[in-house]
């Protein structure tokens, strides 16, 4: 096989880079479409629910390890209320 034929078979650098960076959302094609549209009973499947939950937990742990951790809004609101309450306590009671 000549060098030209080998080069024609290899993907271009742009195609190779796109293939590497392409997000993997899930399976594609007719089989995946059937999985998504199985009906209401698929949401009641305990094994599928367990797999979805463990997948979500693993993804959250991965995000937290990358530094994408965010504090929930209710925790921030509670901390703000505590600071304001202490400030009022210091100003008017003590």
Secondary structure, 3 states (H helix, E strand, C coil): CCHHHHHHHCCCHHHHHHHHHCCCCCCCCHHHHHHHCCCHHHHHCHHHHHHHHHHHHHHHHHHHHCCCCCCCHHHHHHHHHHHHHHHHHHHHCC
